[in-house]
Structures are given as structure tokens and as C-alpha cells.
Amino acid sequence: MSKLYLVGIGPGSSDYLTAAAINTAGSVDVLVGSQRALDLFPGFEGQTLILRARNMDEMMKKSIYLVDEGKNVAILSTGDPGFSGVLNPILKLRDDLDLEVIPGISSLQLAAARLQIPWDQVNLLTLHGKGNSKIILDFMDNGKPTIVLPDFKVEKLAQFLLENGVDQDRKVAVCERLSYPDERIVNGTLKEIAAMDFTYLCVVIIYETF
Ligand SMILES: C[S@@+](CC[C@H](N)C(=O)[O-])C[C@H]1O[C@@H](n2cnc3c(N)ncnc32)[C@H](O)[C@@H]1O
């Protein structure tokens, strides 16, 4: 029987790909993923479908269609499929598929490791694709650091927090392009971060107040 695999590929560098991800991706008929995800499997000889922000829904449906047609399909998900990844949209589309999730190292985990933060003691949140929601304000003062995937622009998130009364001197770290050769970790105050420029591949840590 054909199967749909949701494969976590880690934050981007092949150093953080698991053997389970490599073996699964090598065993299917069709690989679906962003170009940067597909680039991690240069030897793959089956069919590939490129996932873009604008064709997500179409590609999810196409993947399910191909499984129904008898193909084994793997959708490559950055980080872990279960955190702001492809697991949720797939479960919303169909709950009767033969589905297997191969976990990956989340960008949140790598950010916590880089900053030596025990991540069982943090607020974990994603604003990805949701806009700068006031939900984040509910967590900000509960005595724990908040690790958040921003909605596209870090500086917009920082400006939103300032506009909503968060202290301009609050300590923030931005982990940009984790695992890539040009990885950058920037520490600053909320006000400083709001005035900087970052790419969209960032994890933001807002430290607790003491
Ligand atoms: C759709 S979410 C996927 C999150 C993913 N499932 C995970 O567990 O890391 C994409 C967001 O994850 C974050 N992200 C993914 N890879 C990253 C990396 N290498 N460095 C920093 N942030 C990353 C960015 O905030 C990016 O906009």
C-alpha cells in the first residue's frame, strides 16, 4: 500500500539531517519540498515537486492524489514537521492516509542549543503565517524566555512589541540562517533589534525579565 511520509530535514545544513530522513527520502517515488530542501538530496532520481509559499495547498493536495494513485511520496519539511510544519495542514486535508512522520531537528532546538537555553523551560510560539498577533504578549511576562518563529520579518515583530508597551531595553537574541555557513547570532535590546535588518530565516528569543 502506498504511503505519505512527512520528513523533517532539520534547519538546512546536511549536518543536521538524520539517517532516517535520508533513508526515507531515498526510498520514495516522489519527493516534494522547497528548492533548498530538495537540494539536500542531489542523488534522488524519482519525480520532484517544488514547494513554494504560494503553492502549498496545491502541492499538499497533489501529494495526497499521488499517494491515492499508488505512489510513495515524501514531503520534506524544514526543521520538524510537527512544529509550524506540514503535519497540521495534511491532517486537516485527510485523516485516513497511511502516514508516517519522520521527526527532524527543529530550528527552535538549534537556537536553544546555540544559546544554551534548556528548552523545557521556555515559551514556544510560532507566528509564522499568522501576522504579529497579541497572543505573544500573554507569554512575555511569565518569567520564562520566549522562543518564537516570527511572521516573516524580525524587525516588524520587534516594532510590534515596542508599540504594545514591551520595555525597549528587553534583551533579545536573533538566530539567523542557523546551520548555514553564514549563520549569525545577534544579541541586543528590543529597540536595537527593531532597527536592524534580517533575512526571513530567523528564530527570535525574547529573554525573561528578572
Ligand atoms: C514554516 S516554518 C517551519 C519551522 C520548522 N518546522 C522547524 O521546526 O524549524 C519556517 C520558519 O522556521 C524558521 N527557520 C527554519 N529554518 C531556519 C534556519 N535554518 N535558521 C533560522 N530559522 C529557521 C524561520 O522562522 C522560518 O521562517
Ligand as a Chemical Component Dictionary entry (heavy atoms), coordinates in Angstrom:
data_LIG
# 
_chem_comp.id                   LIG 
_chem_comp.type                 NON-POLYMER 
_chem_comp.pdbx_formal_charge   0 
_chem_comp.three_letter_code    LIG 
# 
loop_
_chem_comp_atom.comp_id 
_chem_comp_atom.atom_id 
_chem_comp_atom.alt_atom_id 
_chem_comp_atom.type_symbol 
_chem_comp_atom.charge 
_chem_comp_atom.model_Cartn_x 
_chem_comp_atom.model_Cartn_y 
_chem_comp_atom.model_Cartn_z 
_chem_comp_atom.pdbx_ordinal 
LIG C1  C1  C 0  7.281  27.202 8.120  1  
LIG S1  S1  S 1  8.302  27.500 9.496  2  
LIG C2  C2  C 0  8.942  25.888 9.709  3  
LIG C3  C3  C 0  9.548  25.620 11.058 4  
LIG C4  C4  C 0  10.131 24.230 11.130 5  
LIG N1  N1  N 0  9.102  23.227 11.058 6  
LIG C5  C5  C 0  11.019 23.988 12.335 7  
LIG O1  O1  O 0  10.720 23.083 13.131 8  
LIG O2  O2  O -1 12.046 24.674 12.451 9  
LIG C6  C6  C 0  9.661  28.347 8.748  10 
LIG C7  C7  C 0  10.352 29.230 9.740  11 
LIG O3  O3  O 0  11.225 28.446 10.556 12 
LIG C8  C8  C 0  12.371 29.218 10.909 13 
LIG N2  N2  N 0  13.570 28.560 10.367 14 
LIG C9  C9  C 0  13.628 27.470 9.590  15 
LIG N3  N3  N 0  14.902 27.155 9.302  16 
LIG C10 C10 C 0  15.681 28.076 9.917  17 
LIG C11 C11 C 0  17.091 28.294 9.997  18 
LIG N4  N4  N 0  17.958 27.493 9.379  19 
LIG N5  N5  N 0  17.529 29.337 10.727 20 
LIG C12 C12 C 0  16.668 30.153 11.378 21 
LIG N6  N6  N 0  15.316 29.987 11.320 22 
LIG C13 C13 C 0  14.830 28.980 10.610 23 
LIG C14 C14 C 0  12.162 30.615 10.279 24 
LIG O4  O4  O 0  11.491 31.421 11.231 25 
LIG C15 C15 C 0  11.254 30.267 9.111  26 
LIG O5  O5  O 0  10.541 31.401 8.649  27 
# 
loop_
_chem_comp_bond.comp_id 
_chem_comp_bond.atom_id_1 
_chem_comp_bond.atom_id_2 
_chem_comp_bond.value_order 
_chem_comp_bond.pdbx_ordinal 
LIG C1  S1  SING 1  
LIG S1  C2  SING 2  
LIG S1  C6  SING 3  
LIG C2  C3  SING 4  
LIG C3  C4  SING 5  
LIG C4  N1  SING 6  
LIG C4  C5  SING 7  
LIG C5  O1  DOUB 8  
LIG C5  O2  SING 9  
LIG C6  C7  SING 10 
LIG C7  O3  SING 11 
LIG C7  C15 SING 12 
LIG O3  C8  SING 13 
LIG C8  N2  SING 14 
LIG C8  C14 SING 15 
LIG N2  C9  SING 16 
LIG N2  C13 SING 17 
LIG C9  N3  DOUB 18 
LIG N3  C10 SING 19 
LIG C10 C11 SING 20 
LIG C10 C13 DOUB 21 
LIG C11 N4  SING 22 
LIG C11 N5  DOUB 23 
LIG N5  C12 SING 24 
LIG C12 N6  DOUB 25 
LIG N6  C13 SING 26 
LIG C14 O4  SING 27 
LIG C14 C15 SING 28 
LIG C15 O5  SING 29 
# 
